[in-house]
């Protein structure tokens, strides 16, 4: 039996509640499979840690994480304790950058048993591939002068290597999906970065003649997410555009609280990190009302990345069956608690052997 060593960072707020629930589900499905198991090691890093130590994680934190197969993260951020730019750059983005997690993958689909706020969602099933290492989130710029003359500069940096890497990953995903890739651009407004993005896309797509392609400006693409989300398959986007689109993807599913994400080191040189899209939700923390589905679905993505697709399908089936039974937390129109949802998912896993891939 193979043992995967997983670093666990519950982080802040509801992360401390949804992560243990997801671990229970992952342990249960691993036991059902019988060929692998997880060894979890928890690290108390986050805003509480910062309040005591003056840093979001210890200075040797990255070296510590490199010893693990993967990283399972809950949520980062407690603005009343630590400013967001410190908490994010001190933990989440630090891990993404130093572990070379260059690809961020976020699915959005109409789940069985969950009503989309859209009138005609038409069973959309979208995967957004977000370039995760540079672009608009590049740490380049500065501020000069004061008063009326103050200037802030934020440089967006796009390299051919990282841009092409994200696009090729999107095309490879489309091979096993519906065979269509949409590129998110804004070359009619950003005079250098997005024409460059378009040029790289036009080159990369030549290597995938069997994949259909579309290029959409990001503003129109956001509108299409609402008007006709079922027309999309795989979307490749820059760091900022992908970030915004995927929050919209969570919204059209019914709640950002159910949206999963994976930060991938596709070379598998370092561990990848799996985290839900939702934040720490301080207003819900400690009440047992948080929705654990985003974290559990994130665990399903980790199973898939590890090659355990059947186990991942079991988890997805259990999530949808629970929603179909009407066991839902308040953010998606129900009255269930976090424990109610977790127990229902575990019960389904224990009583259903069939797998729908």
Secondary structure, DSSP 8 states (H G I E B T S, - for coil): -EEEEEEEEEESTTHHHHHHHHHHHHHHHHHHH-SEEEEEEE---SHHHHHHHSSSS-TTHHHHHTTSSEEEEEE---TTTS-HHHHIIIIIHHHHHHTT--EEEEEEE--TT---SSS---S-EEEEEEE-SSBTT-S-EEEE--GGG-EEEE--B--HHHHHHHHHHHHHHHHTTTSEEEEEE-TTT-TTHHHHHHHHHHHHGGG-TTSEEEEEEHHHHHHHHHH-GGG-SEEEE-HHHHHHHHHHHHHHHT-GGG---EEE-TT-SS-EEEE-SS---TTTTTTT----HHHHHHHHHHHHHTT-HHHHHHHHHHHHHHHHTT---GGGT----HHHHHHHHHHHHHH------
